[in-house]
Amino acid sequence: MPAHALETATVDQEGFIEELIAVAEGELGYTRAKSGYTKYADWSGANKYSEWCSNFVSWCVNQADERLGVQYLGELYPMQTACATGVRWFTERGRYVSATGALKGYGAQWWREDGMPLIERPYVPRPGDLIYFEWYKYNRIDHVGIVTSVDKTADGNVRIHTIEGNPRDFDYVKRLTYLLDDPSIRAYGITREDIGTELRPSCKGPLVTALQQQLNDGGWADFRPDGFYGSKTTAAVKKLQKEYGLEVTGIADRETQEALGFWFDG
C-alpha cells in the first residue's frame, strides 16, 4: 500500500493538529460584536457580519500554520467561508465521510484496511477532524466545528468533544459534546485517506482524476484525465470489470477499486 502523502509531510501531522486545537482553545469565549462583526469573517474576506463557523475553522488552521511555519490550509484543510465549500473540497479528495456510510451522488464508503463497510462499522472521528452538522432538515449542511477529542461514557457510548464558533443557540466560541449517533451529525472532513468511496458517473474532482490516471496506467483507458466521471471513464471501468469477472456496471465500487489497486494520496 502506498505511503499516505499527508502522513509523511515534512511537518508532523499530529503536532500540527495539537497546535490547531491549542489555537481553538485560545479562542474560547470569543463573541460576535453587537454589530455582527467577527475577526474570523473579516480575516477570510467574507462578509464580516456573516455567520462565522466556517470562517472560524479556517482562521484557526491559518493561525496554526503561521505559528509552525507550514501551509496546511489548502492541503490538509480547505479554505472555507461557507460549509458547502468545505463539503465539496473534502468530497472531491475522498476525505468527506458520511455518518450514514454512504454519500449522495457517490455511493457506499468502506474502511480501506479491511474492506468493512462504514454502515457496519461507523467512522469514529479523530482529533483534528472537522465535524459537519445539519440542524434544520433542509438537506444542507448548516454548521462545522473542530473535533478536539473522543472518549466513551461509562456505558460504552462514544462521545465527541468539539470546539465550535457560532454553534446553535450560542453566539460565541464554545466547547460542546455529542454522542456518536447524534442525529444532527452528517459527516466528517477527515485528515487521513483510510476511507474508500464509491465513484460513479457525474462525480468530479482530484479523486476522479487519480482513478482515470490509474485506469490509463493499467491499459483500460486511453484518454487524458480530466477529473470528470463521464462516458469514457464509465467505459474504462466496465472494461476492467469485465476482465476481472465483476458485475459490469461502470461504477467504481469497492470491488472494482480493489481490482484496480486504487489508492488516492490527497
WOBEL-V392794 format. One record per run of one state. SS is the DSSP state (H for helix, E for strand, C for the rest). FROM is the first residue (numbers start at 1). TO is the last residue. If there is no record, write none. Layout:
ss->SS from->FROM to->TO
ss->SS from->FROM to->TO
//
This chain:
ss->C from->1 to->5
ss->H from->6 to->8
ss->C from->9 to->12
ss->H from->13 to->26
ss->C from->27 to->30
ss->E from->31 to->31
ss->C from->32 to->38
ss->H from->39 to->44
ss->C from->45 to->52
ss->H from->53 to->68
ss->C from->69 to->72
ss->E from->73 to->73
ss->C from->74 to->76
ss->E from->77 to->77
ss->C from->78 to->82
ss->H from->83 to->92
ss->C from->93 to->95
ss->E from->96 to->98
ss->C from->99 to->101
ss->E from->102 to->103
ss->C from->104 to->106
ss->E from->107 to->111
ss->C from->112 to->116
ss->E from->117 to->117
ss->C from->118 to->129
ss->E from->130 to->133
ss->C from->134 to->142
ss->E from->143 to->152
ss->C from->153 to->157
ss->E from->158 to->165
ss->C from->166 to->171
ss->E from->172 to->179
ss->C from->180 to->184
ss->E from->185 to->189
ss->C from->190 to->194
ss->E from->195 to->197
ss->C from->198 to->198
ss->E from->199 to->199
ss->C from->200 to->203
ss->E from->204 to->204
ss->C from->205 to->205
ss->H from->206 to->217
ss->C from->218 to->227
ss->E from->228 to->228
ss->C from->229 to->230
ss->H from->231 to->243
ss->C from->244 to->251
ss->E from->252 to->252
ss->C from->253 to->253
ss->H from->254 to->260
ss->C from->261 to->266
//
